[in-house]
Every structure is written in structure tokens, then in C-alpha cells.
Amino acid sequence: MSERCRHHIYAQGMQDGILMCIFMVINSTNKFYVEFGHSDMFEANAGSMYFLGWKGLFLDGGVKSTDYNLITGPITPENIVSLLERGGTPKSFDYLSADLDATEWYVVEAILKAGYRPRVFSMEFNINIPITSNFTLSKPKGSRWDVGTCFMAHSLGAQKLLADEYGYGLVAIDAPLDAFWVDKSLLHPDTKYIDND
């Protein structure tokens, strides 16, 4: 990914710049996003999208706001589909951002299994785990990051397994935060993806 794509607007790192570059290549369709795990609009990966007039859904476990479309409460693999339905999420939408510091891998898997098809998705990964590992936290109810430790989330290798199963290719990494995956059918067949093998 070009250095011109690595700029910060609202997100924690360079995510919004990376997203702008991705959508310059594949264009947007319905300009709908879903982001879970960030309730603060000024740290959200989709924050720039919101301020550019995109529509979407923010999900968070603890913060309430009527200023934007925010649904609060637990986010689990078992309830994510009903949350998406409640928020009016179309089956095909432009962007999904997943950052729960624990079970986002399982939540994204549940979204994809249910037939939702984000054109682009990003997930936080644990940079402390070797990228070729297929590590994920176990999926007990209420699993959370033990703050102050490195025991959280999953490896980049685990993301690749999920992405491969559903036809996504790795196009960018904003280390140590997120990996960005694009539906391979939207890109040229000769596209060179980032290989984490």
C-alpha cells in the first residue's frame, strides 16, 4: 500500500487513509458500514465515512449515543445477526470493521456464514502472535481481553483462514492494529495480495 494512503483523520492509526485508497480502487456501492468495538466516533475506522455522509451501524457494549446509529449491548456470534437486522444492515454492504479485543473472529465468521457480504472488512489482530499461527481465543460467553496483557484476539494467520474460506484477499495492514481484506471478485485477477505465509 502506497505511503500516500497512510494518513490519519479520525481512526486510531492510519485506517481511514487506507480505506480511502481501497475505495478509490473498488469504488463504493451503497455507502453502508458496520463497525463494532468503537463507540467513539473520533477513533472509529468508519468515522470519516460517517462524516462524509455514509450511513451505517455502530455496535458497542457499553456506550449510549443518540447522535448516530449506535446499538449498545453484548456483541456475540450468537446475537450478531439479530443486531445487524435490527440496524437495517443490507446483505451486501461496503465496509465491516471488527474490534472486540477478544471474539471478533467468531463474530465475523457468524456474519459471513449468515450470508452477509461486506466488500471490505478489517479486523484487529494480535501482533504478539506469529503471523503464520492460526491462534484464536476460545469462544466462551463473555470472553474479553485481559487488559494489560498480550492475551487477546487472534493471529493474522487465523484471519487468513477465514478470509480464504469466503474469498477475500489481504490488501493492507496497519500494524499493530488492523488487517484489511477485500472481496477478490472486485479486483483484477492478477492482483498481488499480501502473503503472510
Phi and psi restraints in degrees (value plus and minus 20) as a CYANA .aco file:
   2 SER   PHI     -81.6   -41.6
   2 SER   PSI     129.4   169.4
   3 GLU   PHI     -82.3   -42.3
   3 GLU   PSI     -47.6    -7.6
   4 ARG   PHI     -85.3   -45.3
   4 ARG   PSI     -37.4     2.6
   5 CYS   PHI    -106.3   -66.3
   5 CYS   PSI     -31.7     8.3
   6 ARG   PHI    -116.1   -76.1
   6 ARG   PSI      57.4    97.4
   7 HIS   PHI    -154.2  -114.2
   7 HIS   PSI     135.4   175.4
   8 HIS   PHI    -126.6   -86.6
   8 HIS   PSI     111.6   151.6
   9 ILE   PHI    -140.5  -100.5
   9 ILE   PSI     -91.0   -51.0
  10 TYR   PHI    -136.3   -96.3
  10 TYR   PSI     -53.8   -13.8
  11 ALA   PHI     -83.9   -43.9
  11 ALA   PSI     148.9   188.9
  12 GLN   PHI     -80.1   -40.1
  12 GLN   PSI     -61.1   -21.1
  13 GLY   PHI    -142.5  -102.5
  13 GLY   PSI    -149.6  -109.6
  14 MET   PHI    -119.0   -79.0
  14 MET   PSI      -4.2    35.8
  15 GLN   PHI     -78.7   -38.7
  15 GLN   PSI     -62.6   -22.6
  16 ASP   PHI     -87.9   -47.9
  16 ASP   PSI     -53.7   -13.7
  17 GLY   PHI     -86.3   -46.3
  17 GLY   PSI     -61.8   -21.8
  18 ILE   PHI     -82.0   -42.0
  18 ILE   PSI     -64.7   -24.7
  19 LEU   PHI     -82.5   -42.5
  19 LEU   PSI     -60.5   -20.5
  20 MET   PHI     -79.0   -39.0
  20 MET   PSI     -62.9   -22.9
  21 CYS   PHI     -86.6   -46.6
  21 CYS   PSI     -62.0   -22.0
  22 ILE   PHI     -79.4   -39.4
  22 ILE   PSI     -67.1   -27.1
  23 PHE   PHI     -95.0   -55.0
  23 PHE   PSI     -35.4     4.6
  24 MET   PHI     -89.4   -49.4
  24 MET   PSI     -48.8    -8.8
  25 VAL   PHI    -105.3   -65.3
  25 VAL   PSI     -69.1   -29.1
  26 ILE   PHI    -116.2   -76.2
  26 ILE   PSI     -29.4    10.6
  27 ASN   PHI      43.6    83.6
  27 ASN   PSI     146.3   186.3
  28 SER   PHI    -121.8   -81.8
  28 SER   PSI     142.9   182.9
  29 THR   PHI    -136.0   -96.0
  29 THR   PSI    -103.7   -63.7
  30 ASN   PHI    -112.8   -72.8
  30 ASN   PSI     -19.0    21.0
  31 LYS   PHI      30.1    70.1
  31 LYS   PSI      27.6    67.6
  32 PHE   PHI    -136.3   -96.3
  32 PHE   PSI     113.4   153.4
  33 TYR   PHI    -144.6  -104.6
  33 TYR   PSI     137.4   177.4
  34 VAL   PHI    -151.9  -111.9
  34 VAL   PSI     107.7   147.7
  35 GLU   PHI    -153.4  -113.4
  35 GLU   PSI     110.5   150.5
  36 PHE   PHI    -148.0  -108.0
  36 PHE   PSI     121.8   161.8
  37 GLY   PHI      85.4   125.4
  37 GLY   PSI     -24.5    15.5
  38 HIS   PHI    -152.9  -112.9
  38 HIS   PSI      92.4   132.4
  39 SER   PHI    -116.8   -76.8
  39 SER   PSI     -36.5     3.5
  40 ASP   PHI    -106.0   -66.0
  40 ASP   PSI      92.2   132.2
  41 MET   PHI     -76.4   -36.4
  41 MET   PSI     -47.3    -7.3
  42 PHE   PHI    -109.2   -69.2
  42 PHE   PSI     -12.7    27.3
  43 GLU   PHI    -148.6  -108.6
  43 GLU   PSI     -20.1    19.9
  44 ALA   PHI     -95.7   -55.7
  44 ALA   PSI     121.4   161.4
  45 ASN   PHI     -81.6   -41.6
  45 ASN   PSI     -54.7   -14.7
  46 ALA   PHI    -111.1   -71.1
  46 ALA   PSI     -11.0    29.0
  47 GLY   PHI     -76.8   -36.8
  47 GLY   PSI     -66.4   -26.4
  48 SER   PHI     -81.7   -41.7
  48 SER   PSI     -60.1   -20.1
  49 MET   PHI     -80.8   -40.8
  49 MET   PSI     -64.8   -24.8
  50 TYR   PHI     -77.2   -37.2
  50 TYR   PSI     -67.8   -27.8
  51 PHE   PHI     -93.2   -53.2
  51 PHE   PSI     -35.7     4.3
  52 LEU   PHI    -111.0   -71.0
  52 LEU   PSI     -15.7    24.3
  53 GLY   PHI      76.3   116.3
  53 GLY   PSI     -14.4    25.6
  54 TRP   PHI     -86.2   -46.2
  54 TRP   PSI     137.7   177.7
  55 LYS   PHI    -128.2   -88.2
  55 LYS   PSI     137.1   177.1
  56 GLY   PHI     154.9   194.9
  56 GLY   PSI    -181.1  -141.1
  57 LEU   PHI    -160.0  -120.0
  57 LEU   PSI     107.8   147.8
  58 PHE   PHI    -127.7   -87.7
  58 PHE   PSI     116.3   156.3
  59 LEU   PHI    -142.8  -102.8
  59 LEU   PSI     115.1   155.1
  60 ASP   PHI    -171.6  -131.6
  60 ASP   PSI     130.4   170.4
  61 GLY   PHI     -98.1   -58.1
  61 GLY   PSI     -37.2     2.8
  62 GLY   PHI    -163.8  -123.8
  62 GLY   PSI     -32.5     7.5
  63 VAL   PHI    -123.1   -83.1
  63 VAL   PSI     120.1   160.1
  64 LYS   PHI    -132.1   -92.1
  64 LYS   PSI     118.6   158.6
  65 SER   PHI    -172.9  -132.9
  65 SER   PSI     119.5   159.5
  66 THR   PHI    -124.0   -84.0
  66 THR   PSI     -19.2    20.8
  67 ASP   PHI     -91.8   -51.8
  67 ASP   PSI     -46.8    -6.8
  68 TYR   PHI    -167.5  -127.5
  68 TYR   PSI     149.1   189.1
  69 ASN   PHI     -90.1   -50.1
  69 ASN   PSI      69.5   109.5
  70 LEU   PHI    -142.0  -102.0
  70 LEU   PSI     104.3   144.3
  71 ILE   PHI    -127.3   -87.3
  71 ILE   PSI     108.7   148.7
  72 THR   PHI    -128.0   -88.0
  72 THR   PSI     133.5   173.5
  73 GLY   PHI     115.4   155.4
  73 GLY   PSI     155.9   195.9
  74 PRO   PHI     -79.8   -39.8
  74 PRO   PSI     124.6   164.6
  75 ILE   PHI    -139.9   -99.9
  75 ILE   PSI      93.1   133.1
  76 THR   PHI    -153.4  -113.4
  76 THR   PSI     144.2   184.2
  77 PRO   PHI     -80.4   -40.4
  77 PRO   PSI     -48.6    -8.6
  78 GLU   PHI     -97.2   -57.2
  78 GLU   PSI     -47.4    -7.4
  79 ASN   PHI    -133.5   -93.5
  79 ASN   PSI     -22.0    18.0
  80 ILE   PHI     -82.2   -42.2
  80 ILE   PSI     -59.0   -19.0
  81 VAL   PHI     -84.0   -44.0
  81 VAL   PSI     -62.2   -22.2
  82 SER   PHI     -86.4   -46.4
  82 SER   PSI     -53.7   -13.7
  83 LEU   PHI     -85.8   -45.8
  83 LEU   PSI     -62.6   -22.6
  84 LEU   PHI     -83.2   -43.2
  84 LEU   PSI     -62.1   -22.1
  85 GLU   PHI     -83.0   -43.0
  85 GLU   PSI     -63.8   -23.8
  86 ARG   PHI     -80.7   -40.7
  86 ARG   PSI     -54.0   -14.0
  87 GLY   PHI    -107.5   -67.5
  87 GLY   PSI     -16.3    23.7
  88 GLY   PHI      52.5    92.5
  88 GLY   PSI      10.5    50.5
  89 THR   PHI     -94.5   -54.5
  89 THR   PSI     105.6   145.6
  90 PRO   PHI     -91.7   -51.7
  90 PRO   PSI     137.1   177.1
  91 LYS   PHI     -81.7   -41.7
  91 LYS   PSI     -57.2   -17.2
  92 SER   PHI    -131.4   -91.4
  92 SER   PSI     105.9   145.9
  93 PHE   PHI    -167.4  -127.4
  93 PHE   PSI     148.2   188.2
  94 ASP   PHI     -96.1   -56.1
  94 ASP   PSI     -63.3   -23.3
  95 TYR   PHI    -166.2  -126.2
  95 TYR   PSI     116.8   156.8
  96 LEU   PHI    -144.8  -104.8
  96 LEU   PSI     108.6   148.6
  97 SER   PHI    -140.4  -100.4
  97 SER   PSI     106.3   146.3
  98 ALA   PHI    -143.9  -103.9
  98 ALA   PSI      98.9   138.9
  99 ASP   PHI    -170.9  -130.9
  99 ASP   PSI      67.5   107.5
 100 LEU   PHI    -129.6   -89.6
 100 LEU   PSI     -24.7    15.3
 101 ASP   PHI      43.2    83.2
 101 ASP   PSI      -5.7    34.3
 102 ALA   PHI    -174.6  -134.6
 102 ALA   PSI     -98.1   -58.1
 103 THR   PHI    -128.8   -88.8
 103 THR   PSI       0.7    40.7
 104 GLU   PHI     -80.1   -40.1
 104 GLU   PSI     -50.3   -10.3
 105 TRP   PHI     -78.9   -38.9
 105 TRP   PSI     -65.9   -25.9
 106 TYR   PHI     -89.5   -49.5
 106 TYR   PSI     -54.2   -14.2
 107 VAL   PHI     -88.7   -48.7
 107 VAL   PSI     -64.6   -24.6
 108 VAL   PHI     -84.0   -44.0
 108 VAL   PSI     -60.0   -20.0
 109 GLU   PHI     -78.0   -38.0
 109 GLU   PSI     -63.7   -23.7
 110 ALA   PHI     -84.2   -44.2
 110 ALA   PSI     -57.7   -17.7
 111 ILE   PHI     -83.2   -43.2
 111 ILE   PSI     -67.9   -27.9
 112 LEU   PHI     -88.3   -48.3
 112 LEU   PSI     -59.7   -19.7
 113 LYS   PHI     -81.4   -41.4
 113 LYS   PSI     -52.5   -12.5
 114 ALA   PHI     -98.6   -58.6
 114 ALA   PSI     -19.9    20.1
 115 GLY   PHI      72.7   112.7
 115 GLY   PSI     -14.1    25.9
 116 TYR   PHI     -94.5   -54.5
 116 TYR   PSI     125.2   165.2
 117 ARG   PHI    -156.1  -116.1
 117 ARG   PSI      63.3   103.3
 118 PRO   PHI     -87.8   -47.8
 118 PRO   PSI     120.8   160.8
 119 ARG   PHI     -92.5   -52.5
 119 ARG   PSI     -52.0   -12.0
 120 VAL   PHI    -155.5  -115.5
 120 VAL   PSI     119.0   159.0
 121 PHE   PHI    -158.0  -118.0
 121 PHE   PSI     131.2   171.2
 122 SER   PHI    -149.2  -109.2
 122 SER   PSI     126.5   166.5
 123 MET   PHI    -158.7  -118.7
 123 MET   PSI     121.6   161.6
 124 GLU   PHI     -87.7   -47.7
 124 GLU   PSI     127.2   167.2
 125 PHE   PHI    -154.5  -114.5
 125 PHE   PSI     143.8   183.8
 126 ASN   PHI    -112.5   -72.5
 126 ASN   PSI      86.8   126.8
 127 ILE   PHI     -90.3   -50.3
 127 ILE   PSI     -31.9     8.1
 128 ASN   PHI    -100.7   -60.7
 128 ASN   PSI     -28.7    11.3
 129 ILE   PHI    -122.0   -82.0
 129 ILE   PSI     115.5   155.5
 130 PRO   PHI     -71.9   -31.9
 130 PRO   PSI     117.8   157.8
 131 ILE   PHI     -86.5   -46.5
 131 ILE   PSI     -40.0     0.0
 132 THR   PHI    -106.2   -66.2
 132 THR   PSI     -28.8    11.2
 133 SER   PHI     -91.4   -51.4
 133 SER   PSI     131.9   171.9
 134 ASN   PHI    -126.8   -86.8
 134 ASN   PSI      17.8    57.8
 135 PHE   PHI     -95.3   -55.3
 135 PHE   PSI     114.1   154.1
 136 THR   PHI    -156.1  -116.1
 136 THR   PSI     129.7   169.7
 137 LEU   PHI     -81.6   -41.6
 137 LEU   PSI     132.5   172.5
 138 SER   PHI     -86.9   -46.9
 138 SER   PSI     147.9   187.9
 139 LYS   PHI    -128.3   -88.3
 139 LYS   PSI      24.0    64.0
 140 PRO   PHI     -89.8   -49.8
 140 PRO   PSI     132.8   172.8
 141 LYS   PHI     -81.4   -41.4
 141 LYS   PSI     115.3   155.3
 142 GLY   PHI      59.2    99.2
 142 GLY   PSI      -8.6    31.4
 143 SER   PHI     -79.6   -39.6
 143 SER   PSI     109.4   149.4
 144 ARG   PHI    -159.1  -119.1
 144 ARG   PSI     141.2   181.2
 145 TRP   PHI     -88.1   -48.1
 145 TRP   PSI     111.1   151.1
 146 ASP   PHI    -100.4   -60.4
 146 ASP   PSI      71.7   111.7
 147 VAL   PHI     -72.7   -32.7
 147 VAL   PSI     116.6   156.6
 148 GLY   PHI      74.9   114.9
 148 GLY   PSI     -24.6    15.4
 149 THR   PHI    -138.0   -98.0
 149 THR   PSI     151.5   191.5
 150 CYS   PHI    -114.8   -74.8
 150 CYS   PSI     -12.4    27.6
 151 PHE   PHI    -109.2   -69.2
 151 PHE   PSI      71.3   111.3
 152 MET   PHI    -175.9  -135.9
 152 MET   PSI     136.8   176.8
 153 ALA   PHI      34.1    74.1
 153 ALA   PSI    -147.6  -107.6
 154 HIS   PHI    -178.9  -138.9
 154 HIS   PSI     152.9   192.9
 155 SER   PHI    -108.7   -68.7
 155 SER   PSI     143.8   183.8
 156 LEU   PHI     -83.8   -43.8
 156 LEU   PSI     -54.8   -14.8
 157 GLY   PHI     -81.1   -41.1
 157 GLY   PSI     -57.3   -17.3
 158 ALA   PHI     -86.5   -46.5
 158 ALA   PSI     -58.6   -18.6
 159 GLN   PHI     -81.2   -41.2
 159 GLN   PSI     -61.3   -21.3
 160 LYS   PHI     -81.7   -41.7
 160 LYS   PSI     -59.9   -19.9
 161 LEU   PHI     -77.8   -37.8
 161 LEU   PSI     -66.1   -26.1
 162 LEU   PHI     -86.4   -46.4
 162 LEU   PSI     -66.2   -26.2
 163 ALA   PHI     -82.4   -42.4
 163 ALA   PSI     -62.4   -22.4
 164 ASP   PHI     -80.3   -40.3
 164 ASP   PSI     -61.4   -21.4
 165 GLU   PHI     -81.4   -41.4
 165 GLU   PSI     -52.1   -12.1
 166 TYR   PHI    -128.4   -88.4
 166 TYR   PSI     -10.9    29.1
 167 GLY   PHI      61.4   101.4
 167 GLY   PSI      16.7    56.7
 168 TYR   PHI    -131.7   -91.7
 168 TYR   PSI     128.4   168.4
 169 GLY   PHI    -138.5   -98.5
 169 GLY   PSI     124.6   164.6
 170 LEU   PHI     -99.0   -59.0
 170 LEU   PSI      98.9   138.9
 171 VAL   PHI    -133.0   -93.0
 171 VAL   PSI     -38.8     1.2
 172 ALA   PHI    -180.0  -140.0
 172 ALA   PSI     132.6   172.6
 173 ILE   PHI    -153.5  -113.5
 173 ILE   PSI     109.4   149.4
 174 ASP   PHI    -128.5   -88.5
 174 ASP   PSI      59.9    99.9
 175 ALA   PHI     -90.8   -50.8
 175 ALA   PSI     120.3   160.3
 176 PRO   PHI    -116.7   -76.7
 176 PRO   PSI       9.0    49.0
 177 LEU   PHI    -120.5   -80.5
 177 LEU   PSI     -94.0   -54.0
 178 ASP   PHI    -149.3  -109.3
 178 ASP   PSI     134.7   174.7
 179 ALA   PHI    -132.6   -92.6
 179 ALA   PSI     123.7   163.7
 180 PHE   PHI    -135.6   -95.6
 180 PHE   PSI     106.1   146.1
 181 TRP   PHI    -140.5  -100.5
 181 TRP   PSI     115.3   155.3
 182 VAL   PHI    -141.1  -101.1
 182 VAL   PSI     120.3   160.3
 183 ASP   PHI     -76.2   -36.2
 183 ASP   PSI      98.5   138.5
 184 LYS   PHI     -81.4   -41.4
 184 LYS   PSI     -44.9    -4.9
 185 SER   PHI     -88.6   -48.6
 185 SER   PSI     -33.0     7.0
 186 LEU   PHI    -110.6   -70.6
 186 LEU   PSI     -29.2    10.8
 187 LEU   PHI    -134.9   -94.9
 187 LEU   PSI     141.6   181.6
 188 HIS   PHI     -79.5   -39.5
 188 HIS   PSI     121.1   161.1
 189 PRO   PHI     -77.0   -37.0
 189 PRO   PSI     -44.6    -4.6
 190 ASP   PHI    -110.9   -70.9
 190 ASP   PSI     -11.5    28.5
 191 THR   PHI     -77.4   -37.4
 191 THR   PSI     113.2   153.2
 192 LYS   PHI    -113.3   -73.3
 192 LYS   PSI      95.4   135.4
 193 TYR   PHI    -111.3   -71.3
 193 TYR   PSI     138.7   178.7
 194 ILE   PHI     -90.0   -50.0
 194 ILE   PSI     111.1   151.1
 195 ASP   PHI    -127.4   -87.4
 195 ASP   PSI     101.8   141.8
 196 ASN   PHI    -123.5   -83.5
 196 ASN   PSI       0.0    40.0
